Amino acid sequence: YLEGEMIQGTLDIENPHQNMIKQVTVQLIQSTQIGPKPIENNLAQSTVPQIVMRREPRISQPFTSSLPDRRITPTYQFQGGLRQSITVNNNFFLKLNVFLEGSQANVEMLVPIIVGNQQ
């Protein structure tokens, strides 16, 4: 994907116990790691408006999310160094959250995506 592009997908939910799904959110996360601890940046967030307060046993719903329409550092990985070894990672994920009513067992899923640039 490139800056400003639309990411499209389909969310398929199996809900055999017909729990009430309060809402579903989609976040675009950039994770940058220089050294031992990654830093996460939320680039975009939206809800899937068609999945609010639903309890059907099966739900299939298309969704979209957009990359920011500005220059962002592409996906990359580096490991090396002259005097001291260093690891640098820059990754992107779609984070899908399914929030259930009255439950501490909300569902979270990370889907890796690759982001490039036009140069």
Salt bridges, closest charged atoms under 4 A:
GLU14 OE1 - ARG58 NE 3.19
GLU56 OE2 - ARG54 NH2 3.03
GLU108 OE1 - LYS95 NZ 3.56
